[in-house]
């Protein structure tokens, strides 16, 4: 006999590649691996807005913030450890600014997903990415009077990074859907009695 439990409204806002019990660890693993790949491939252009949307779409706010913090730590460890970012006040301060911007993007993503009636549809995720990316970029722009780097906020650069975030979001959602369909963690078996 199969269990028939109707999802709550909050549940309809979530990506469900794995059981809720495994979601925080799965999300952290997915974002940490993606962050490592992005850090090596893109260096300073890690798509934290896309990571924020995925975390907010998969988890409640507090675990989403923790997962994004973990991904940021992976990024900083790779940057300073493997890519040999200079260890000076400005670089370290930019690292913290990026972390704060990623957390703001996560909070914005969570709020937008709660407000949208469509749940986790592609349109809802796209709207959420626009809001998260705007929050992320505005937070970084707000740091430029103190840290410099205004030249990185040209329309061409911001657009290219936004499109990169959209591509990463598409790939991350596709990865979640593939995992959901393949069911490697026995989700379907756990839902039937």
FENTA-V731365 format. One record per pair of residues at least 12 apart in sequence whose ideal C-beta (glycine too) atoms are under 8 Angstrom apart, sorted by sequence separation. I is the first residue (numbers start at 1). GAP is how many residues later the second one is. If there is no record, write none. Layout:
i:I gap:GAP
i:I gap:GAP
This chain:
i:52 gap:12
i:55 gap:12
i:116 gap:12
i:141 gap:12
i:55 gap:13
i:140 gap:13
i:80 gap:15
i:112 gap:15
i:113 gap:15
i:35 gap:16
i:52 gap:16
i:55 gap:16
i:79 gap:16
i:112 gap:16
i:137 gap:16
i:34 gap:17
i:51 gap:17
i:76 gap:19
i:109 gap:19
i:112 gap:19
i:31 gap:20
i:48 gap:20
i:51 gap:20
i:109 gap:20
i:112 gap:20
i:137 gap:21
i:109 gap:22
i:31 gap:23
i:48 gap:23
i:75 gap:23
i:76 gap:23
i:108 gap:23
i:109 gap:23
i:30 gap:24
i:31 gap:24
i:48 gap:24
i:108 gap:24
i:137 gap:24
i:137 gap:25
i:72 gap:26
i:106 gap:26
i:27 gap:27
i:48 gap:27
i:72 gap:27
i:105 gap:27
i:108 gap:27
i:27 gap:28
i:105 gap:28
i:46 gap:29
i:133 gap:29
i:69 gap:30
i:72 gap:30
i:105 gap:30
i:27 gap:31
i:71 gap:31
i:104 gap:31
i:105 gap:31
i:26 gap:32
i:27 gap:32
i:104 gap:32
i:133 gap:32
i:69 gap:33
i:68 gap:34
i:69 gap:34
i:101 gap:34
i:102 gap:34
i:105 gap:34
i:23 gap:35
i:24 gap:35
i:39 gap:35
i:44 gap:35
i:68 gap:35
i:101 gap:35
i:104 gap:35
i:23 gap:36
i:27 gap:36
i:31 gap:36
i:35 gap:36
i:39 gap:36
i:43 gap:36
i:101 gap:36
i:129 gap:36
i:27 gap:37
i:31 gap:37
i:34 gap:37
i:35 gap:37
i:38 gap:37
i:68 gap:37
i:129 gap:37
i:32 gap:38
i:36 gap:38
i:40 gap:38
i:65 gap:38
i:68 gap:38
i:101 gap:38
i:15 gap:39
i:24 gap:39
i:28 gap:39
i:31 gap:39
i:32 gap:39
i:35 gap:39
i:39 gap:39
i:100 gap:39
i:101 gap:39
i:23 gap:40
i:27 gap:40
i:31 gap:40
i:35 gap:40
i:39 gap:40
i:43 gap:40
i:126 gap:40
i:129 gap:40
i:17 gap:41
i:65 gap:41
i:15 gap:42
i:16 gap:42
i:24 gap:42
i:28 gap:42
i:32 gap:42
i:36 gap:42
i:40 gap:42
i:64 gap:42
i:65 gap:42
i:97 gap:42
i:98 gap:42
i:101 gap:42
i:14 gap:43
i:15 gap:43
i:24 gap:43
i:28 gap:43
i:35 gap:43
i:40 gap:43
i:97 gap:43
i:13 gap:44
i:14 gap:44
i:39 gap:44
i:125 gap:44
i:14 gap:45
i:61 gap:45
i:64 gap:45
i:61 gap:46
i:64 gap:46
i:97 gap:46
i:125 gap:48
i:61 gap:49
i:94 gap:49
i:10 gap:50
i:48 gap:50
i:52 gap:50
i:56 gap:50
i:60 gap:50
i:93 gap:50
i:97 gap:50
i:51 gap:51
i:55 gap:51
i:122 gap:51
i:46 gap:52
i:53 gap:52
i:57 gap:52
i:48 gap:53
i:49 gap:53
i:52 gap:53
i:56 gap:53
i:93 gap:53
i:94 gap:53
i:48 gap:54
i:52 gap:54
i:55 gap:54
i:56 gap:54
i:93 gap:54
i:94 gap:55
i:49 gap:56
i:52 gap:56
i:53 gap:56
i:57 gap:56
i:48 gap:57
i:52 gap:57
i:56 gap:57
i:90 gap:57
i:90 gap:58
i:57 gap:63
i:57 gap:68
i:57 gap:71
i:53 gap:72
i:56 gap:72
i:53 gap:75
i:53 gap:76
i:56 gap:76
i:50 gap:79
i:53 gap:79
i:49 gap:80
i:52 gap:80
i:50 gap:82
i:49 gap:83
i:49 gap:84
i:52 gap:84
i:49 gap:86
i:49 gap:87
i:48 gap:88
i:49 gap:88
i:13 gap:100
i:13 gap:101
i:10 gap:104
i:15 gap:105
i:13 gap:106
i:14 gap:106
i:12 gap:107
i:13 gap:107
i:12 gap:108
i:49 gap:113
i:47 gap:114
i:50 gap:115
i:54 gap:115
i:45 gap:116
i:49 gap:116
i:50 gap:116
i:53 gap:116
i:57 gap:116
i:47 gap:117
i:51 gap:117
i:47 gap:118
i:50 gap:118
i:54 gap:118
i:58 gap:118
i:45 gap:119
i:50 gap:119
i:54 gap:119
i:47 gap:121
i:51 gap:121
i:42 gap:122
i:47 gap:122
i:50 gap:122
i:54 gap:122
i:38 gap:130
i:34 gap:134
i:34 gap:138
i:31 gap:141
i:30 gap:142
i:30 gap:145
i:30 gap:146
i:26 gap:153
i:15 gap:158
i:17 gap:158
i:17 gap:159
i:26 gap:159
i:17 gap:160
i:15 gap:161
i:18 gap:161
i:17 gap:162
i:18 gap:162
i:17 gap:163
i:22 gap:163
i:16 gap:164
i:15 gap:165
i:19 gap:166
i:18 gap:167
i:19 gap:168
i:18 gap:169
i:16 gap:171
i:19 gap:171
i:3 gap:188
i:2 gap:189
i:3 gap:189
i:2 gap:190
i:3 gap:190
i:1 gap:191
i:2 gap:191
i:1 gap:192
